Amino acid sequence: MSQKRAWQDLPKGAVSYKSSMDYKTGDWGVNAPKIDYDKCIKCNLCHFFCPEGAISVRDDETPEVSLDYCKGCGICAKECPVQCMEMVRK
């Protein structure tokens, strides 16, 4: 019978979510999200949908994009219900 292992015990590379946190991959992309904080409703869907975990949530509950890790895929901007994010050239 095989033993169950926690995801933390898996070898590096076996877990893809936030895997780029080990490597600064932000310079791979050409675009980056620009946030209009006047429009932002602090729903943080951008944070939840970011496949790289490059969007964190500040203490005031507004999103913050780390350009060190953001590859510019645009998923955050597409998922924003109030369209407060737009993709711009880096």
N, C-alpha and C positions, 0 to 999 in steps of 0.2 A: 504494500500500500504506500502510495507516495504522500509525502508530507506537504501541507500547504505552506506557502511562503508569503510573507508580507511583501508588498510592492517595493518597500524600502530595501529589501534584501536582494532584489534583482540586480543583475550586473548593469553597469552604466551603459546607456543606449537602448536598454530594453523598455524603458518608459519614455514615451515621446512628449507628453505634456510638460511644458516648461524646460525641455531638454536644452534649449538654447541658453539657459541661464549659466551654463558652464562655459559658454563661448560667446563672446560679443559678436553677434551676427548682423547688427543693424546696418552696417555699411554694405550689405548685400543688396539692399533695396534702393530704388530710385525715388520712391514716394514716401511720404510720412503723413499721418493724420494731424490736422490743425483743428484745435477745439475752440469753438466760440462759447466761452463760459457764460455769456449773457443768455444764451439759448439753452444751455445744459440744465436738465431737470434732475440730475444726480441719480439717475436710475441705475447707472453702472453696468448696463448691458454690454457696453464696449469691453469692460474688464472681463466679464464672464465669457464672451465670445472670442476673445483674443487667443488664437491657438498657441502663441509663444509666451503668454503671460507677461507681455511687455507693458501692459497697462495696469498700474496700481491705483489704489484709492487713497486719497489724502485724508487727513483727519477731518476736514470739512466736507468729506464725502464726494469731492470732485475727482474726476479721473486725471491721471498724469501718465503721459507716454514716455517710456524710456527709449530714446533713439539709439541707445547702445544695443538694444535687442529687437526693436521693431523692424520687420522686413518690408513693411509697406504693402501688405496684402489687401488692405481695404475692407476687411470683414467688419471691423469696428464701425466704420462709417456707414456701411450698408445696414447694420443692425440697429443703428441709432434711431429711435422712434421720432425724434424731433429734428433730425438732420443738423445737429450742432457740430458735426465733424465733417471735414472735407479733406480729400487727399490732395496734397500739394507736392511739388518736386522738392527734394532735399537740397 
